[in-house]
Amino acid sequence: MQVRFAVRGPYIQLDQVLKAAGLVATGGEAHAAVEAGEVCVDGRPESRKRAKLRPGQRVTLGEHRVELVAADESESESEREGGVAG
C-alpha cells in the first residue's frame, strides 16, 4: 500500500508520520517498530524515532510506503488517495 501524506510546516517527526498515516496504532508501536529496525526512510533503516522528515522523503514499514508531500501541494489529493493531512 502506498499513501501520500501532506506535511504541514517544514518537517514532521518519524513517529508522528507512522501513527498519523495509520501504519501503527500508537506512538509506542511506532517507537517499537523503529527500535526493531523495521522502518526505512529513503530506502535506509532509520533508528531515530523522532527523525525530522521533510516533503520529498519516503517512509517504508513492511509493505506500506508513505511519500511525504508539502501540504499546500496536494492536501486534497492526499485525502482522495487515502492519506492523512499531517
VMD Tcl script that draws the C-alpha trace (Angstrom):
set ca {
  {0.00 0.00 0.00}
  {1.32 3.46 -0.89}
  {-0.01 6.67 0.63}
  {0.81 10.33 0.05}
  {0.98 12.23 3.32}
  {0.72 16.02 3.45}
  {3.26 17.67 5.78}
  {2.18 20.95 7.31}
  {5.21 23.01 8.25}
  {8.85 22.39 7.44}
  {9.04 18.85 8.90}
  {7.27 16.08 10.82}
  {8.76 13.52 13.20}
  {9.03 9.90 12.08}
  {6.96 8.52 14.96}
  {4.20 11.03 14.16}
  {4.14 10.01 10.48}
  {3.80 6.33 11.33}
  {0.87 6.99 13.64}
  {-0.92 9.67 11.59}
  {-0.64 7.67 8.36}
  {-2.22 4.68 10.10}
  {0.78 2.34 9.88}
  {0.73 1.88 13.66}
  {-1.99 2.44 16.25}
  {0.06 4.13 18.96}
  {3.23 6.10 19.49}
  {4.58 3.15 21.46}
  {4.09 0.88 18.45}
  {5.89 3.44 16.29}
  {8.85 3.51 18.68}
  {8.98 -0.30 18.84}
  {8.95 -0.61 15.03}
  {11.82 1.88 14.73}
  {13.82 0.18 17.50}
  {13.32 -3.19 15.80}
  {14.78 -1.84 12.55}
  {11.52 -2.29 10.65}
  {11.29 1.32 9.41}
  {13.24 2.74 6.46}
  {13.48 6.34 5.30}
  {14.51 6.81 1.67}
  {15.46 3.12 1.48}
  {17.75 3.15 4.54}
  {16.96 1.78 8.00}
  {16.17 4.62 10.40}
  {16.95 4.26 14.12}
  {15.91 7.75 15.26}
  {12.31 7.61 16.50}
  {11.91 11.35 16.18}
  {13.88 11.89 12.99}
  {12.73 15.09 11.29}
  {11.32 14.25 7.88}
  {10.56 16.69 5.10}
  {8.47 16.68 1.93}
  {10.08 14.53 -0.74}
  {11.14 11.78 1.65}
  {9.65 8.28 1.72}
  {8.96 6.07 4.72}
  {8.58 2.29 4.50}
  {7.23 -0.12 7.10}
  {6.79 -3.63 5.77}
  {4.81 -3.38 2.54}
  {3.47 0.07 3.43}
  {5.04 3.15 1.82}
  {4.38 6.77 2.69}
  {5.50 9.58 0.40}
  {5.74 12.93 2.17}
  {4.47 15.93 0.22}
  {4.04 19.60 1.14}
  {0.51 20.24 2.45}
  {-0.12 23.13 0.08}
  {0.80 20.98 -2.95}
  {-1.67 18.15 -2.53}
  {-3.77 18.32 0.63}
  {-6.99 17.45 -1.18}
  {-5.20 14.91 -3.41}
  {-3.72 13.22 -0.34}
  {-7.13 12.89 1.26}
  {-8.56 11.48 -2.00}
  {-5.82 8.85 -2.15}
  {-6.39 7.73 1.42}
  {-3.66 9.81 3.03}
  {-3.98 11.90 6.14}
  {-3.12 15.55 6.23}
  {-0.34 15.90 8.83}
}
mol new
graphics top color blue
foreach p $ca { graphics top sphere $p radius 0.5 }
foreach p [lrange $ca 0 end-1] q [lrange $ca 1 end] { graphics top cylinder $p $q radius 0.2 }
display resetview
